[in-house]
Amino acid sequence: MRLQHCCYVQSVGKIPNYRNKPSSTDFQLEDVEKYLESAILYQNVAELLQKREEFAVVEDDFGPTLTQMLIRGKKPSFSNLGRVVRYVKLNEKDLKDYQPGEILTWLQFSSSDKGDDNNAKHLRYFKEHNTKFIIHSLTGRNIRDFSNCAKDEDEVHFLPHSTFLVCHSEVKNRKNIIYMRQIELNLCKYVILWVDDHIFHGWWENKGHMEKASTLGTQVNVHFMPKSTTEDTLAFLRSEFGKRLKSSETFRIVTDMNRDNESSPNDAGIRLLCQVRKLGFHQKCLIFTSNAWEGRRKLKKVFQ
């Protein structure tokens, strides 16, 4: 039996005046994450972490699937990041949790689906439910090859405690449509902040490393925070969520050396590391570079 929606939703905080911010409704733009720097928390981060531990993880038909993956030596895929949908029934009280600018966490494994809104299955689901979530997924797992459901389904699962920013909501034909962007706020023990200008591209070659780290075992939950620019990364680290990582022994940073989307592309990784250190973060950092000697030279030039 599934829990009522209110039983596995935890409100985290909100971004003041979110509706009036530029591009606030565009849930597929990374730019909206910059506004997290001004987020107001309903509880401080320490209280949120304590509250998080009070909730049992509720499996949503995912436990057997994950076990099957690990036995086969397979892994869920990050290769299909992007737009997914989820259909639910919400009452008026539930809907109040989903105002633009609200930040919330789903405490259980949660399924969603890829595909065209006009296919027969989606139309049937929408008819049976009063609310559709349209979500930009960052780290949802595509489990199509391992699901016990019909083969025409293309499922994406979110890990327990996945967090979302509500970007926009509307009512069409008496149905609620809520647009959200998945975000990572490091409310877990093992966190990797990964910065790469191609991290949101489907062909990005390093997704395999993320997939490997995500299947270290059912008792180890590794959360990735994908960012594509130095600016977006620093905005997060200056937020209340980012600040708590300064004292974390299990937080790591991974970055590429070159980023073509920045004004000085050839030393983007070094500039990021320099700014991160100035903010007081001293955890280990891995920099991907095609030339180790040149990379060390750039490091020595800045950190001498």
C-alpha positions in Angstrom: 0.0 0.0 0.0 1.4 3.4 -1.0 1.5 6.2 1.5 -0.5 9.4 1.1 1.4 12.1 -0.6 1.7 14.2 2.5 3.4 11.4 4.4 6.5 11.5 2.3 6.9 15.2 1.5 9.2 17.3 3.7 9.2 21.1 3.2 12.8 22.4 3.3 12.5 26.2 2.6 11.7 28.8 0.0 13.2 31.4 -2.3 11.6 34.8 -1.5 9.9 36.6 -4.3 10.7 33.8 -6.6 7.9 34.4 -9.1 9.4 37.8 -10.0 12.9 36.6 -10.7 14.1 36.4 -14.3 13.5 33.1 -16.0 12.0 31.7 -12.8 9.4 29.6 -14.8 12.0 27.9 -17.0 12.6 24.8 -14.9 15.0 23.3 -17.5 17.5 26.2 -17.1 20.4 25.7 -14.6 20.2 29.5 -14.0 17.3 29.1 -11.6 19.6 27.3 -9.2 21.5 30.6 -8.6 18.5 31.8 -6.6 19.2 29.1 -4.0 21.8 31.6 -2.6 18.9 33.6 -1.1 16.9 30.7 0.1 15.2 30.9 3.5 15.2 27.6 5.5 12.2 26.5 7.5 14.8 24.9 9.9 18.5 25.3 10.0 20.5 22.6 8.1 21.4 20.7 11.3 17.7 20.4 12.2 16.8 19.3 8.7 19.4 16.6 8.9 18.1 15.4 12.2 14.5 15.5 10.9 15.6 13.5 7.9 16.8 10.7 10.0 13.5 10.4 11.7 11.8 9.1 8.6 12.1 5.6 7.4 12.9 5.1 3.7 9.7 3.9 2.1 10.3 1.6 -0.9 8.2 2.3 -3.9 8.5 -1.0 -5.8 12.2 -0.2 -6.1 14.0 -2.5 -3.6 13.7 -5.7 -5.6 14.7 -3.9 -8.8 17.8 -2.4 -7.2 18.8 -5.8 -5.8 18.3 -7.3 -9.2 20.6 -4.7 -10.8 23.4 -5.3 -8.3 23.2 -9.1 -8.6 23.5 -8.8 -12.4 26.5 -6.5 -12.0 24.5 -3.9 -13.8 23.8 -0.3 -12.8 21.0 2.2 -13.3 21.7 4.7 -16.0 22.2 8.5 -15.8 22.2 8.7 -19.6 18.7 10.0 -19.8 18.7 13.1 -17.7 16.0 15.7 -18.6 12.3 15.9 -18.6 10.1 13.3 -16.9 6.5 13.2 -15.7 4.8 11.8 -12.6 1.0 11.6 -12.0 -0.5 11.8 -8.6 -3.7 12.8 -6.7 -3.3 15.8 -4.5 -5.8 17.5 -2.2 -6.0 21.2 -1.5 -3.7 20.9 1.5 -1.1 19.0 -0.5 -1.1 21.6 -3.3 -0.1 24.3 -0.9 3.3 22.7 -0.6 3.9 23.3 -4.3 3.9 27.0 -4.6 6.6 28.6 -6.9 9.9 29.1 -5.0 9.2 26.3 -2.5 12.0 23.7 -1.9 10.9 20.2 -0.8 12.1 16.7 -0.4 10.4 13.4 -1.4 11.4 11.0 1.4 10.8 7.7 -0.5 11.9 6.1 -3.8 9.6 7.9 -6.4 8.9 6.7 -9.9 8.4 8.9 -12.9 8.1 8.2 -16.6 9.7 9.5 -19.9 7.9 9.8 -23.1 5.4 11.9 -25.0 2.5 13.4 -23.1 0.2 12.4 -25.9 0.8 8.6 -25.7 -2.1 6.5 -24.6 -0.7 5.5 -21.2 0.1 9.1 -20.2 -3.4 10.2 -21.2 -4.9 7.5 -19.1 -2.8 8.3 -16.1 -3.7 12.0 -16.3 -7.4 11.1 -16.6 -7.1 9.0 -13.4 -5.2 11.7 -11.4 -5.7 15.4 -10.8 -2.0 16.5 -10.9 0.9 16.1 -13.2 4.5 16.9 -12.2 6.8 17.8 -15.0 10.3 17.5 -13.6 13.7 18.3 -15.0 15.7 15.3 -13.7 19.4 15.6 -12.8 20.2 12.3 -11.2 17.1 10.2 -11.6 17.9 6.6 -12.5 16.7 5.1 -15.8 15.7 1.5 -15.0 13.9 0.4 -18.1 16.0 -2.7 -18.7 15.5 -3.9 -15.1 11.9 -2.9 -14.4 9.2 -5.5 -13.7 6.7 -3.2 -15.5 5.7 -3.5 -19.1 8.5 -3.1 -21.6 6.8 -0.1 -23.3 7.3 1.9 -20.1 10.4 4.0 -19.7 10.8 4.6 -16.0 13.1 7.0 -14.1 13.4 6.6 -10.3 14.4 9.3 -7.9 16.4 8.2 -4.8 14.9 8.8 -1.3 15.4 12.3 -0.2 15.6 13.7 -3.7 15.0 17.5 -3.5 13.1 19.7 -5.9 12.5 23.4 -6.6 9.0 24.4 -7.6 9.4 26.7 -10.6 5.9 27.2 -11.9 2.3 25.9 -11.6 -0.8 26.2 -13.6 -4.3 24.8 -13.9 -5.5 23.5 -17.3 -8.9 21.9 -17.8 -9.3 21.5 -14.0 -6.0 19.6 -13.8 -2.9 20.8 -11.9 0.4 21.0 -13.7 3.5 21.6 -11.5 6.9 22.3 -13.1 9.9 21.4 -10.9 13.7 21.1 -11.2 15.5 18.5 -9.3 18.3 20.1 -7.2 20.9 18.6 -4.9 21.3 20.3 -1.4 23.8 17.8 0.1 21.3 16.6 2.7 23.1 13.2 2.8 26.4 11.9 4.0 28.3 11.3 0.8 28.2 14.2 -1.6 30.2 14.8 -4.8 30.0 18.3 -6.4 30.9 17.7 -10.1 31.5 20.7 -12.4 31.8 20.2 -16.2 30.5 22.3 -19.1 29.1 19.2 -20.7 27.6 17.5 -17.7 24.0 18.0 -18.9 24.7 16.7 -22.4 23.5 13.2 -23.2 26.9 12.1 -24.6 29.0 13.3 -21.7 31.7 10.6 -21.3 32.0 10.7 -17.5 28.5 9.6 -16.7 30.0 6.1 -16.3 31.9 7.2 -13.2 28.8 8.6 -11.6 26.9 5.3 -12.3 29.7 3.3 -10.8 29.8 5.4 -7.6 26.0 5.2 -7.3 26.1 1.4 -6.9 28.6 1.0 -4.2 25.9 -0.9 -2.2 22.4 -0.5 -1.0 23.6 1.0 2.3 25.7 3.7 0.6 23.8 6.6 -0.9 26.0 8.8 -3.0 24.5 12.1 -4.1 25.9 14.1 -7.0 25.5 17.8 -7.4 26.0 18.5 -11.2 27.0 22.1 -12.1 28.2 23.4 -15.5 29.9 26.7 -14.5 32.1 28.2 -11.8 29.5 30.9 -11.2 26.7 28.4 -10.5 29.0 26.3 -8.3 30.0 29.2 -6.1 26.4 30.5 -5.8 25.5 27.1 -4.3 28.5 27.0 -2.0 27.7 30.4 -0.6 24.1 29.3 0.2 23.1 27.9 3.6 23.1 24.4 2.1 26.6 24.8 0.7 28.2 26.3 3.9 27.6 23.2 6.0 29.9 21.3 3.6 32.9 23.1 5.0 33.0 20.7 7.9 32.0 17.6 6.0 34.7 14.8 5.8 32.8 13.0 3.0 32.4 15.9 0.6 34.4 15.9 -2.6 34.8 18.2 -5.6 35.4 17.0 -9.2 36.0 19.5 -12.0 37.3 19.6 -15.5 40.3 21.9 -16.3 38.8 23.4 -19.4 35.3 24.8 -19.8 34.4 26.4 -23.1 31.4 28.2 -21.6 33.5 30.5 -19.4 35.4 33.7 -20.2 38.8 32.1 -19.5 38.2 28.5 -20.6 41.7 27.0 -20.3 42.1 27.4 -16.5 38.5 27.1 -15.4 39.3 24.2 -13.0 42.1 26.1 -11.3 40.0 29.3 -10.9 37.2 27.2 -9.4 39.6 25.6 -6.9 41.1 29.0 -6.0 37.6 30.5 -5.2 36.5 27.4 -3.4 39.6 27.6 -1.1 38.9 31.3 -0.5 35.4 30.4 0.7 36.9 28.1 3.3 36.4 24.7 1.6 39.5 22.5 2.0 38.2 19.1 0.9 40.0 17.1 -1.7 39.4 18.1 -5.3 40.0 16.0 -8.5 40.7 18.0 -11.7 40.4 16.2 -15.0 43.0 17.4 -17.5 44.5 16.1 -20.8 48.0 17.3 -19.8 49.2 16.5 -16.3 52.4 18.5 -16.6 50.5 21.6 -17.8 47.9 21.1 -15.1 50.6 21.1 -12.4 52.1 24.2 -13.8 48.8 26.0 -13.6 48.3 24.9 -10.1 51.8 26.1 -9.0 51.2 29.4 -10.6 48.1 30.1 -8.5 49.1 28.2 -5.3 52.7 29.1 -4.8 
